[in-house]
Amino acid sequence: ARSIARDILRKLGVPSALWGLYFAFVNQLVNKYVIRKKQTVDEVIEDWVKNGLDEGILRDVAEAILPTITAEAPRPAEKPA
């Protein structure tokens, strides 16, 4: 997910000094939306817009990585019948 985000940030000309914040967004998106299911994508994006990041870039990153990370996300173990 990080390499996908890096490619998008590079393509959009985001200063490398801000990449760490966007990577933190990716981490929160994976943790809160994909794994724990405690926030929606919009809620995670809203959190980071409040921190000063660009909403358009956040959405571009989320749209690019979500298909990849949801396909690779671990599935919870099922209890035997």
CORKA-V818032 format. One record per residue. N is the residue number from 1. RES is the residue in three letters. BURIAL is # if it has 16 or more other C-alpha atoms within 10 Angstrom, else .. Layout:
N & RES & BURIAL
N & RES & BURIAL
//
This chain:
1 & ALA & #
2 & ARG & .
3 & SER & .
4 & ILE & .
5 & ALA & #
6 & ARG & #
7 & ASP & .
8 & ILE & #
9 & LEU & #
10 & ARG & .
11 & LYS & .
12 & LEU & .
13 & GLY & .
14 & VAL & .
15 & PRO & .
16 & SER & .
17 & ALA & .
18 & LEU & .
19 & TRP & #
20 & GLY & .
21 & LEU & .
22 & TYR & #
23 & PHE & #
24 & ALA & .
25 & PHE & #
26 & VAL & #
27 & ASN & .
28 & GLN & #
29 & LEU & #
30 & VAL & #
31 & ASN & .
32 & LYS & #
33 & TYR & #
34 & VAL & #
35 & ILE & #
36 & ARG & .
37 & LYS & .
38 & LYS & .
39 & GLN & .
40 & THR & .
41 & VAL & #
42 & ASP & .
43 & GLU & .
44 & VAL & #
45 & ILE & #
46 & GLU & .
47 & ASP & .
48 & TRP & #
49 & VAL & .
50 & LYS & .
51 & ASN & .
52 & GLY & .
53 & LEU & #
54 & ASP & .
55 & GLU & .
56 & GLY & .
57 & ILE & #
58 & LEU & #
59 & ARG & .
60 & ASP & .
61 & VAL & #
62 & ALA & #
63 & GLU & .
64 & ALA & .
65 & ILE & #
66 & LEU & #
67 & PRO & .
68 & THR & .
69 & ILE & .
70 & THR & .
71 & ALA & .
72 & GLU & .
73 & ALA & .
74 & PRO & .
75 & ARG & .
76 & PRO & .
77 & ALA & .
78 & GLU & .
79 & LYS & .
80 & PRO & .
81 & ALA & .
//
